[in-house]
Amino acid sequence: DGASCIAVAKRVGQHWEQVGDIVNTSGGSSHIIRSIGEYQGNLVVGGTFELNNIRYAMRFDGSTWHQFADGIFGSNNDITAIQEYQGDLYIGGTIEISAGNAGHAIMRWDGQEFHSLGVGPQLINGSYQYPGWVSALVVHRGKLIAGGAFQFANNVPASLVAAWDGTEWCGVGGYTDGGVISLGVFQDTLWAGNGGGDGTFNGLDMNNVAKYIWPEYADTCSDGTIDVAELRMSKQIRVWPNPADDRLSM
C-alpha cells in the first residue's frame, strides 16, 4: 500500500503496516521470512535473514524485536517451521549442531534457552555430517509431528516424518522418497505435502500430497508404537422413500 515494510508486515483495517522497527543490518537485499508463529504472547518469525543484527529467528513483544538468548549459530541456517508444543516453542530448519547450536535440525526453547531433542533428526544414523532439515511442524493427537529431509530421529528409523512425544522420537512409517515440506491436519487426519512433486509413500507413487492412514501405515518406535490415526467418521444421510424419517447410518 505504498508503505515501506521490511520482511514482516501486518494487516490493519484496509492497509498493511510495518511490524515494529526493522533495520537491514546485513548489507544484503534478501530477507526471507519462511515461518510465523506465536509463543507466550510474542510474534515469532523464522527464515533466512539478518535484521536488527539478529539472524534466522526473532520475536516481537509488541514494541521491540528480540533475539533468542545468544541467537542461532552458523552461516547456513534457515528456520522453516515454528510450533508451540507442551508449553515450549519448537523451531525447525537447517540447523547445525556442529556450529554450536543446542540441537540438530530442530530445537526446543523453554523461554530462557534452547535445548536438543535427544539426538534429533539425521540423514545418516549416528552422524551430524549433514545438517538434515525439519521443514514442517504440526501438533496432532498429542504428538509433535515433524516433516522434512531426514532418515533417522534419535537413532530410530524415521523416513521424512517423525513424531516427538516430549520424551522420545518415533518414526511415522510410509515415506521413502520425495521429501516433506508441509504438514497439516484435516478431519483429524495427518496430511503431508512433498517437495519434488513425485514421491513414494508406503511403496506407492504419490503426486504432491498424501494422507496418513492407521493402522495400515504403522509407526515405528524404540519401545512400542505411537498411533497417528485417521478419524473414523459417522454420518447420517436421508434416503428415499421417506426423507423426513428414514436414515441410513454409515
Backbone as CSV, one residue per row, in Angstrom:
resi,resn,N_x,N_y,N_z,CA_x,CA_y,CA_z,C_x,C_y,C_z
1,ASP,0.827,-1.215,0.000,0.000,0.000,0.000,0.854,1.256,0.000
2,GLY,2.030,1.169,-0.596,2.894,2.333,-0.707,3.801,2.558,0.482
3,ALA,3.613,1.766,1.555,4.448,1.923,2.750,5.638,0.980,2.685
4,SER,6.762,1.420,3.243,7.958,0.570,3.294,7.807,-0.438,4.423
5,CYS,7.860,-1.730,4.084,7.728,-2.804,5.076,8.836,-3.815,4.823
6,ILE,9.808,-3.856,5.720,10.937,-4.773,5.565,10.612,-6.106,6.233
7,ALA,10.498,-7.167,5.451,10.424,-8.559,5.916,9.102,-8.951,6.549
8,VAL,8.548,-8.134,7.433,7.329,-8.508,8.159,6.328,-7.365,8.111
9,ALA,5.078,-7.686,7.769,4.016,-6.675,7.731,2.752,-7.249,8.356
10,LYS,1.891,-6.376,8.839,0.616,-6.809,9.400,-0.517,-6.040,8.723
11,ARG,-1.655,-6.692,8.647,-2.830,-6.093,8.034,-3.630,-5.375,9.112
12,VAL,-3.820,-4.077,8.951,-4.586,-3.262,9.892,-5.705,-2.580,9.110
13,GLY,-6.937,-2.972,9.388,-8.048,-2.415,8.625,-7.932,-2.753,7.161
14,GLN,-7.797,-1.722,6.330,-7.731,-1.914,4.889,-6.329,-1.677,4.316
15,HIS,-5.307,-1.707,5.193,-3.961,-1.449,4.689,-2.937,-2.277,5.471
16,TRP,-1.698,-2.279,4.967,-0.589,-3.001,5.585,0.318,-2.025,6.331
17,GLU,0.898,-2.508,7.437,1.806,-1.697,8.231,3.048,-2.506,8.596
18,GLN,4.162,-1.812,8.770,5.390,-2.417,9.263,5.178,-2.914,10.699
19,VAL,5.796,-4.052,11.031,5.709,-4.596,12.389,6.967,-4.191,13.147
20,GLY,6.835,-3.210,14.032,7.979,-2.757,14.807,9.037,-2.096,13.944
21,ASP,10.167,-1.823,14.541,11.273,-1.155,13.868,12.244,-2.214,13.357
22,ILE,12.279,-2.415,12.043,13.165,-3.413,11.444,14.180,-2.721,10.560
23,VAL,15.448,-3.024,10.805,16.538,-2.420,10.059,17.363,-3.520,9.403
24,ASN,17.690,-3.343,8.135,18.555,-4.268,7.413,19.991,-4.049,7.880
25,THR,20.534,-5.031,8.588,21.899,-4.889,9.098,22.887,-5.822,8.418
26,SER,22.454,-6.525,7.370,23.340,-7.472,6.696,24.058,-6.860,5.508
27,GLY,23.501,-5.774,4.990,24.058,-5.197,3.774,23.528,-5.841,2.515
28,GLY,22.781,-6.944,2.663,22.198,-7.628,1.516,20.770,-7.179,1.273
29,SER,20.147,-7.764,0.268,18.785,-7.357,-0.098,17.764,-8.468,0.104
30,SER,18.221,-9.673,0.398,17.306,-10.811,0.502,17.045,-11.144,1.967
31,HIS,15.813,-10.932,2.398,15.405,-11.271,3.757,14.107,-12.067,3.650
32,ILE,14.215,-13.367,3.840,13.080,-14.251,3.590,12.524,-14.757,4.914
33,ILE,11.267,-14.453,5.184,10.565,-14.990,6.347,9.792,-16.222,5.892
34,ARG,10.172,-17.389,6.390,9.558,-18.640,5.949,8.551,-19.191,6.945
35,SER,8.583,-18.718,8.178,7.697,-19.285,9.186,7.296,-18.205,10.187
36,ILE,6.049,-18.269,10.631,5.500,-17.317,11.595,4.721,-18.090,12.634
37,GLY,4.899,-17.736,13.897,4.171,-18.401,14.976,3.983,-17.472,16.150
38,GLU,3.445,-18.023,17.226,3.199,-17.256,18.443,3.675,-18.051,19.642
39,TYR,4.276,-17.360,20.603,4.723,-18.016,21.824,4.703,-17.019,22.966
40,GLN,3.962,-17.346,24.007,3.854,-16.519,25.204,3.509,-15.074,24.860
41,GLY,2.575,-14.905,23.938,2.118,-13.583,23.556,3.035,-12.838,22.615
42,ASN,4.134,-13.454,22.205,5.075,-12.837,21.264,4.864,-13.384,19.858
43,LEU,5.033,-12.518,18.869,5.094,-12.952,17.486,6.496,-13.485,17.218
44,VAL,6.588,-14.672,16.630,7.876,-15.296,16.347,7.994,-15.514,14.845
45,VAL,9.128,-15.112,14.270,9.355,-15.333,12.843,10.701,-16.025,12.647
46,GLY,10.762,-16.822,11.610,11.994,-17.513,11.269,12.207,-17.504,9.775
47,GLY,13.448,-17.691,9.354,13.752,-17.730,7.936,15.231,-17.573,7.689
48,THR,15.544,-16.913,6.573,16.923,-16.598,6.225,17.047,-15.085,6.182
49,PHE,17.627,-14.496,7.209,17.717,-13.040,7.270,18.747,-12.609,8.307
50,GLU,19.165,-11.362,8.193,19.884,-10.678,9.259,19.277,-9.288,9.387
51,LEU,18.449,-9.110,10.396,17.728,-7.876,10.629,17.932,-7.461,12.077
52,ASN,18.153,-6.158,12.309,18.419,-5.673,13.680,19.556,-6.452,14.330
53,ASN,20.529,-6.884,13.522,21.664,-7.694,13.993,21.217,-9.036,14.572
54,ILE,20.064,-9.519,14.152,19.526,-10.812,14.572,19.430,-11.697,13.342
55,ARG,19.856,-12.938,13.480,19.849,-13.845,12.339,18.914,-15.040,12.582
56,TYR,18.158,-15.381,11.543,17.394,-16.638,11.430,16.082,-16.691,12.221
57,ALA,16.033,-16.188,13.453,14.792,-16.230,14.226,14.765,-15.079,15.219
58,MET,13.583,-14.444,15.368,13.436,-13.368,16.339,11.981,-13.280,16.788
59,ARG,11.777,-12.598,17.902,10.442,-12.491,18.471,10.101,-11.022,18.737
60,PHE,8.808,-10.715,18.601,8.319,-9.349,18.752,7.346,-9.312,19.914
61,ASP,7.638,-8.465,20.931,6.822,-8.410,22.136,5.722,-7.352,22.084
62,GLY,5.520,-6.765,20.922,4.525,-5.720,20.758,5.133,-4.358,20.559
63,SER,6.404,-4.218,20.915,7.091,-2.944,20.718,8.509,-3.106,20.176
64,THR,9.174,-4.229,20.523,10.574,-4.409,20.171,10.834,-5.830,19.690
65,TRP,11.734,-5.966,18.697,12.192,-7.268,18.243,13.359,-7.728,19.103
66,HIS,13.365,-9.017,19.475,14.392,-9.563,20.348,15.010,-10.814,19.730
67,GLN,16.260,-11.051,20.060,16.946,-12.285,19.725,16.630,-13.339,20.771
68,PHE,16.720,-14.606,20.387,16.568,-15.709,21.338,17.919,-15.972,22.006
69,ALA,18.039,-15.581,23.268,19.280,-15.777,24.039,20.485,-15.312,23.216
70,ASP,21.466,-16.185,23.009,22.665,-15.820,22.249,22.475,-15.953,20.748
71,GLY,21.287,-16.380,20.325,20.999,-16.484,18.902,21.214,-17.885,18.357
72,ILE,21.121,-17.985,17.047,21.314,-19.242,16.333,22.622,-19.132,15.560
73,PHE,23.495,-20.110,15.736,24.854,-20.034,15.212,24.972,-20.735,13.865
74,GLY,25.948,-20.277,13.075,26.220,-20.886,11.781,25.911,-19.937,10.649
75,SER,26.320,-20.335,9.454,26.146,-19.481,8.275,25.183,-20.058,7.252
76,ASN,24.680,-21.262,7.504,23.804,-21.904,6.515,22.453,-22.296,7.096
77,ASN,22.004,-21.590,8.118,20.749,-21.938,8.758,19.557,-21.319,8.028
78,ASP,18.415,-21.949,8.187,17.162,-21.436,7.638,16.037,-21.991,8.503
79,ILE,15.332,-21.143,9.224,14.260,-21.603,10.116,12.961,-21.635,9.323
80,THR,12.455,-22.833,9.087,11.305,-23.023,8.209,10.055,-23.511,8.925
81,ALA,10.140,-23.788,10.231,8.977,-24.292,10.957,8.995,-23.779,12.391
82,ILE,7.834,-23.319,12.867,7.675,-22.822,14.233,6.383,-23.404,14.791
83,GLN,6.459,-23.988,15.995,5.269,-24.602,16.591,5.394,-24.646,18.106
84,GLU,4.351,-24.242,18.820,4.321,-24.397,20.273,3.802,-25.785,20.616
85,TYR,4.422,-26.431,21.602,4.033,-27.778,22.000,4.377,-27.987,23.470
86,GLN,3.398,-28.405,24.249,3.577,-28.670,25.676,4.214,-27.494,26.414
87,GLY,3.818,-26.287,26.029,4.270,-25.097,26.718,5.608,-24.547,26.273
88,ASP,6.292,-25.222,25.357,7.575,-24.761,24.848,7.460,-24.444,23.360
89,LEU,8.439,-23.698,22.864,8.478,-23.341,21.452,9.479,-24.238,20.731
90,TYR,9.064,-24.792,19.609,9.937,-25.638,18.798,10.186,-24.942,17.465
91,ILE,11.455,-24.882,17.070,11.804,-24.323,15.769,12.577,-25.368,14.987
92,GLY,12.250,-25.475,13.711,12.907,-26.445,12.847,13.455,-25.782,11.607
93,GLY,14.468,-26.402,11.033,15.064,-25.884,9.810,16.348,-26.616,9.498
94,THR,17.243,-25.933,8.815,18.575,-26.482,8.559,19.509,-25.944,9.641
95,ILE,19.387,-26.497,10.829,20.145,-26.060,11.995,21.267,-27.059,12.231
96,GLU,22.487,-26.559,12.367,23.649,-27.433,12.522,24.161,-27.412,13.962
97,ILE,24.201,-28.568,14.588,24.730,-28.655,15.946,26.242,-28.404,15.949
98,SER,26.896,-28.704,14.839,28.345,-28.516,14.746,28.742,-27.041,14.791
99,ALA,27.773,-26.144,14.533,28.051,-24.704,14.575,27.932,-24.135,15.979
100,GLY,27.546,-24.996,16.935,27.414,-24.544,18.310,25.987,-24.439,18.799
101,ASN,25.036,-24.867,17.982,23.636,-24.849,18.389,23.320,-26.022,19.316
102,ALA,22.276,-25.869,20.111,21.917,-26.910,21.077,21.414,-28.169,20.402
103,GLY,20.735,-28.011,19.270,20.141,-29.155,18.594,20.511,-29.219,17.130
104,HIS,20.038,-30.284,16.486,20.324,-30.559,15.081,19.001,-30.633,14.334
105,ALA,18.790,-29.708,13.398,17.582,-29.627,12.574,16.361,-29.120,13.343
106,ILE,16.340,-29.292,14.656,15.220,-28.825,15.471,15.716,-28.532,16.884
107,MET,15.117,-27.502,17.515,15.475,-27.161,18.893,14.216,-26.759,19.667
108,ARG,14.287,-26.925,20.972,13.186,-26.539,21.871,13.617,-25.334,22.700
109,TRP,12.754,-24.312,22.744,13.003,-23.103,23.524,12.057,-23.089,24.722
110,ASP,12.607,-23.021,25.940,11.792,-23.075,27.154,11.480,-21.702,27.735
111,GLY,11.784,-20.659,26.985,11.589,-19.302,27.453,12.877,-18.650,27.890
112,GLN,13.926,-19.471,28.103,15.220,-18.956,28.543,16.373,-19.394,27.648
113,GLU,16.320,-20.640,27.179,17.411,-21.167,26.373,16.926,-22.289,25.474
114,PHE,17.762,-22.638,24.486,17.448,-23.717,23.562,17.935,-25.058,24.120
115,HIS,17.222,-26.123,23.748,17.583,-27.487,24.135,17.494,-28.390,22.916
116,SER,18.223,-29.483,22.960,18.132,-30.503,21.918,16.948,-31.411,22.197
117,LEU,16.549,-32.176,21.186,15.510,-33.196,21.322,16.193,-34.544,21.151
118,GLY,16.918,-34.957,22.173,17.715,-36.162,22.047,18.749,-35.982,20.963
119,VAL,19.023,-37.038,20.233,19.967,-36.961,19.118,19.390,-36.108,17.991
120,GLY,18.045,-36.143,17.850,17.403,-35.345,16.819,17.407,-36.006,15.458
121,PRO,16.776,-35.358,14.465,16.717,-35.906,13.111,18.083,-35.877,12.432
122,GLN,18.387,-36.947,11.702,19.660,-37.057,10.994,19.458,-37.713,9.632
123,LEU,20.314,-37.357,8.693,20.307,-38.033,7.403,20.995,-39.386,7.489
124,ILE,22.061,-39.460,8.290,22.810,-40.700,8.475,22.762,-41.064,9.952
125,ASN,22.408,-42.294,10.262,22.267,-42.717,11.640,23.563,-42.501,12.423
126,GLY,23.455,-41.760,13.537,24.607,-41.531,14.400,25.575,-40.488,13.905
127,SER,25.207,-39.746,12.845,26.144,-38.789,12.267,25.506,-37.415,12.111
128,TYR,26.297,-36.374,12.418,25.890,-34.998,12.175,26.646,-34.415,10.983
129,GLN,27.120,-35.287,10.105,27.919,-34.834,8.963,27.112,-33.908,8.063
130,TYR,25.830,-34.216,7.903,24.954,-33.400,7.072,23.894,-32.765,7.963
131,PRO,23.429,-31.552,7.621,22.547,-30.836,8.540,21.175,-31.449,8.718
132,GLY,20.642,-32.152,7.725,19.254,-32.569,7.820,18.359,-31.348,7.729
133,TRP,17.056,-31.568,7.729,16.148,-30.435,7.564,14.776,-30.796,8.123
134,VAL,14.287,-30.005,9.068,12.902,-30.081,9.525,12.175,-28.894,8.919
135,SER,11.319,-29.156,7.960,10.667,-28.086,7.202,9.248,-27.811,7.658
136,ALA,8.651,-28.724,8.439,7.264,-28.541,8.848,7.031,-29.163,10.217
137,LEU,6.210,-28.501,11.032,5.831,-28.990,12.359,4.337,-28.795,12.560
138,VAL,3.691,-29.801,13.134,2.280,-29.686,13.452,1.995,-30.572,14.660
139,VAL,1.054,-30.167,15.500,0.649,-30.971,16.650,-0.589,-31.771,16.269
140,HIS,-0.531,-33.094,16.497,-1.636,-33.982,16.135,-1.742,-35.097,17.156
141,ARG,-2.913,-35.228,17.758,-3.187,-36.281,18.734,-2.152,-36.309,19.863
142,GLY,-1.812,-35.114,20.345,-0.906,-35.016,21.474,0.556,-35.203,21.147
143,LYS,0.896,-35.347,19.861,2.289,-35.526,19.451,2.722,-34.363,18.565
144,LEU,3.996,-34.038,18.610,4.573,-33.070,17.693,5.090,-33.842,16.481
145,ILE,4.525,-33.562,15.312,4.912,-34.265,14.098,5.846,-33.375,13.301
146,ALA,6.991,-33.924,12.920,7.992,-33.197,12.148,8.145,-33.840,10.770
147,GLY,8.215,-33.007,9.752,8.476,-33.478,8.403,9.666,-32.757,7.814
148,GLY,10.352,-33.385,6.881,11.500,-32.727,6.284,12.334,-33.671,5.452
149,ALA,13.654,-33.508,5.577,14.612,-34.352,4.864,15.526,-34.991,5.897
150,PHE,15.171,-36.181,6.341,15.965,-36.951,7.291,15.554,-38.415,7.191
151,GLN,16.388,-39.295,7.730,16.114,-40.723,7.664,16.073,-41.377,9.046
152,PHE,16.584,-40.675,10.049,16.591,-41.200,11.421,16.260,-40.064,12.391
153,ALA,15.732,-40.430,13.539,15.481,-39.468,14.610,15.818,-40.161,15.926
154,ASN,16.867,-39.665,16.591,17.334,-40.291,17.830,17.677,-41.764,17.619
155,ASN,18.299,-42.051,16.477,18.731,-43.405,16.097,17.583,-44.345,15.770
156,VAL,16.361,-43.836,15.694,15.198,-44.632,15.297,14.925,-44.373,13.816
157,PRO,14.715,-45.407,12.998,14.374,-45.175,11.594,13.145,-44.273,11.467
158,ALA,13.285,-43.175,10.750,12.198,-42.204,10.594,12.389,-41.523,9.243
159,SER,11.776,-42.083,8.230,11.976,-41.590,6.880,11.062,-40.409,6.596
160,LEU,11.608,-39.200,6.713,10.984,-37.942,6.320,9.885,-37.449,7.260
161,VAL,9.283,-38.319,8.068,8.262,-37.913,9.038,8.527,-38.619,10.359
162,ALA,8.481,-37.864,11.452,8.717,-38.441,12.775,7.802,-37.780,13.797
163,ALA,7.539,-38.478,14.897,6.691,-37.974,15.975,7.512,-37.845,17.257
164,TRP,7.336,-36.730,17.954,8.005,-36.470,19.232,6.920,-36.336,20.298
165,ASP,7.034,-37.101,21.395,6.013,-37.065,22.440,6.465,-36.295,23.675
166,GLY,7.551,-35.548,23.555,8.102,-34.805,24.670,9.263,-35.511,25.326
167,THR,9.423,-36.817,25.010,10.488,-37.623,25.602,11.317,-38.343,24.557
168,GLU,10.641,-38.910,23.553,11.361,-39.701,22.557,10.784,-39.502,21.167
169,TRP,11.586,-39.887,20.180,11.190,-39.851,18.783,10.676,-41.211,18.343
170,CYS,9.719,-41.187,17.434,9.242,-42.397,16.774,9.079,-42.106,15.291
171,GLY,9.409,-43.071,14.462,9.219,-42.916,13.031,7.765,-43.107,12.663
172,VAL,7.252,-42.249,11.809,5.897,-42.402,11.260,6.060,-43.033,9.895
173,GLY,5.770,-44.310,9.802,6.115,-45.096,8.630,5.409,-44.649,7.378
174,GLY,5.992,-44.981,6.241,5.323,-44.718,4.983,6.198,-44.063,3.949
175,TYR,6.741,-42.879,4.245,7.524,-42.169,3.252,8.873,-42.838,3.026
176,THR,9.277,-42.882,1.777,10.601,-43.383,1.442,11.347,-42.446,0.508
177,ASP,10.633,-41.517,-0.140,11.297,-40.680,-1.134,10.476,-39.412,-1.353
178,GLY,11.151,-38.343,-1.752,10.444,-37.143,-2.179,10.635,-35.945,-1.283
179,GLY,10.858,-36.142,0.015,10.999,-35.019,0.930,9.657,-34.445,1.314
180,VAL,9.497,-34.050,2.567,8.250,-33.470,3.060,8.492,-32.001,3.373
181,ILE,7.687,-31.114,2.801,7.861,-29.687,3.054,6.679,-29.072,3.793
182,SER,5.568,-29.795,3.931,4.425,-29.235,4.640,3.622,-30.350,5.302
183,LEU,3.022,-30.018,6.444,2.157,-30.929,7.180,0.888,-30.184,7.582
184,GLY,-0.201,-30.902,7.664,-1.451,-30.300,8.112,-2.373,-31.362,8.674
185,VAL,-3.392,-30.923,9.378,-4.396,-31.831,9.936,-5.757,-31.402,9.418
186,PHE,-6.481,-32.342,8.833,-7.828,-32.102,8.317,-8.704,-33.271,8.700
187,GLN,-9.839,-32.985,9.337,-10.752,-34.019,9.830,-9.999,-35.050,10.661
188,ASP,-9.110,-34.545,11.530,-8.343,-35.361,12.472,-7.423,-36.369,11.779
189,THR,-7.075,-36.106,10.534,-6.154,-36.959,9.785,-4.920,-36.148,9.403
190,LEU,-3.745,-36.763,9.516,-2.490,-36.104,9.176,-2.257,-36.152,7.674
191,TRP,-1.930,-34.987,7.100,-1.647,-34.868,5.673,-0.229,-34.332,5.492
192,ALA,0.421,-34.718,4.399,1.787,-34.263,4.124,1.926,-33.901,2.657
193,GLY,2.651,-32.811,2.405,2.977,-32.419,1.038,4.466,-32.609,0.806
194,ASN,4.831,-33.091,-0.375,6.241,-33.363,-0.631,6.861,-32.269,-1.483
195,GLY,8.175,-32.307,-1.581,8.888,-31.191,-2.171,9.202,-31.307,-3.637
196,GLY,9.092,-32.497,-4.205,9.518,-32.649,-5.587,8.406,-32.958,-6.557
197,GLY,7.158,-32.925,-6.078,6.045,-33.301,-6.938,5.808,-34.792,-6.888
198,ASP,6.830,-35.574,-7.237,6.718,-37.028,-7.190,7.410,-37.552,-5.941
199,GLY,6.843,-38.588,-5.358,7.437,-39.213,-4.187,6.882,-40.611,-4.021
200,THR,7.325,-41.272,-2.971,6.866,-42.634,-2.702,6.355,-42.715,-1.280
201,PHE,5.166,-43.249,-1.115,4.546,-43.391,0.199,4.072,-44.826,0.351
202,ASN,4.695,-45.542,1.306,4.345,-46.940,1.536,4.425,-47.774,0.254
203,GLY,5.410,-47.461,-0.572,5.598,-48.211,-1.800,4.760,-47.755,-2.969
204,LEU,3.872,-46.777,-2.746,3.009,-46.282,-3.811,3.480,-44.901,-4.257
205,ASP,3.396,-44.654,-5.566,3.751,-43.333,-6.074,2.736,-42.308,-5.612
206,MET,3.230,-41.099,-5.260,2.338,-40.023,-4.865,2.723,-38.765,-5.637
207,ASN,1.767,-37.887,-5.796,1.992,-36.644,-6.502,1.592,-35.480,-5.600
208,ASN,2.574,-34.905,-4.923,2.426,-33.688,-4.122,1.830,-33.876,-2.735
209,VAL,0.836,-34.726,-2.549,0.200,-34.803,-1.232,-0.248,-36.227,-0.932
210,ALA,-0.202,-36.594,0.357,-0.673,-37.906,0.807,-1.249,-37.755,2.203
211,LYS,-2.109,-38.687,2.597,-2.637,-38.673,3.955,-2.237,-39.953,4.670
212,TYR,-2.125,-39.837,5.981,-1.663,-40.940,6.816,-2.863,-41.738,7.318
213,ILE,-2.888,-43.035,7.027,-3.990,-43.905,7.457,-3.435,-44.980,8.381
214,TRP,-3.968,-45.045,9.575,-3.576,-46.037,10.575,-4.690,-47.081,10.646
215,PRO,-4.408,-48.390,10.855,-3.089,-48.947,11.187,-2.301,-49.459,9.986
216,GLU,-2.789,-49.217,8.765,-2.066,-49.743,7.603,-0.625,-49.230,7.572
217,TYR,-0.455,-47.938,7.873,0.882,-47.367,7.925,1.287,-47.260,9.380
218,ALA,1.886,-48.298,9.917,2.183,-48.369,11.350,3.400,-47.534,11.694
219,ASP,3.362,-46.934,12.889,4.511,-46.197,13.392,5.570,-47.167,13.886
220,THR,6.802,-46.712,13.901,7.879,-47.489,14.484,8.458,-46.721,15.650
221,CYS,8.808,-47.408,16.703,9.318,-46.735,17.879,10.223,-47.694,18.639
222,SER,11.100,-47.113,19.469,12.068,-47.942,20.172,11.413,-48.846,21.203
223,ASP,10.258,-48.447,21.744,9.625,-49.283,22.768,8.132,-49.478,22.528
224,GLY,7.697,-49.371,21.282,6.282,-49.590,21.004,5.834,-48.752,19.832
225,THR,4.579,-48.302,19.876,4.032,-47.512,18.777,3.377,-46.256,19.314
226,ILE,3.350,-45.260,18.475,2.572,-44.050,18.715,1.553,-43.961,17.594
227,ASP,0.279,-43.994,17.948,-0.765,-44.005,16.940,-1.007,-42.598,16.408
228,VAL,-0.976,-42.461,15.104,-1.399,-41.237,14.442,-2.516,-41.670,13.508
229,ALA,-3.730,-41.728,14.052,-4.816,-42.425,13.385,-5.636,-41.510,12.491
230,GLU,-6.321,-42.130,11.546,-7.315,-41.445,10.747,-8.639,-41.487,11.497
231,LEU,-9.351,-40.378,11.501,-10.640,-40.312,12.174,-11.649,-41.208,11.460
232,ARG,-12.362,-42.019,12.230,-13.449,-42.814,11.680,-14.736,-42.032,11.889
233,MET,-15.303,-41.501,10.812,-16.437,-40.596,10.922,-17.757,-41.346,10.817
234,SER,-18.746,-40.863,11.524,-20.098,-41.392,11.442,-20.991,-40.346,10.785
235,LYS,-21.729,-40.752,9.782,-22.581,-39.821,9.055,-24.007,-40.352,8.993
236,GLN,-24.951,-39.441,8.818,-26.328,-39.806,8.551,-26.772,-39.115,7.278
237,ILE,-27.432,-39.874,6.414,-27.995,-39.280,5.207,-29.452,-39.677,5.086
238,ARG,-30.252,-38.823,4.491,-31.664,-39.117,4.285,-31.831,-39.956,3.027
239,VAL,-32.720,-40.942,3.088,-32.918,-41.852,1.961,-34.391,-41.903,1.579
240,TRP,-34.655,-42.160,0.321,-35.998,-42.361,-0.205,-36.557,-43.677,0.333
241,PRO,-37.834,-43.876,0.671,-38.917,-43.012,0.185,-39.396,-41.960,1.199
242,ASN,-38.877,-41.955,2.410,-39.406,-41.026,3.400,-38.250,-40.202,3.957
243,PRO,-37.836,-39.168,3.255,-36.659,-38.410,3.700,-36.802,-37.793,5.081
244,ALA,-38.021,-37.576,5.515,-38.207,-36.943,6.815,-37.860,-37.873,7.964
245,ASP,-38.036,-39.201,7.760,-37.888,-40.134,8.869,-36.827,-41.218,8.659
246,ASP,-36.651,-41.666,7.421,-35.749,-42.788,7.174,-34.321,-42.278,7.011
247,ARG,-33.376,-42.932,7.727,-31.981,-42.533,7.648,-31.096,-43.779,7.548
248,LEU,-30.012,-43.622,6.890,-29.022,-44.692,6.787,-27.746,-44.200,7.443
249,SER,-27.295,-44.930,8.473,-26.064,-44.553,9.173,-24.878,-45.267,8.556
250,MET,-23.743,-44.542,8.438,-22.517,-45.134,7.901,-21.371,-44.873,8.868
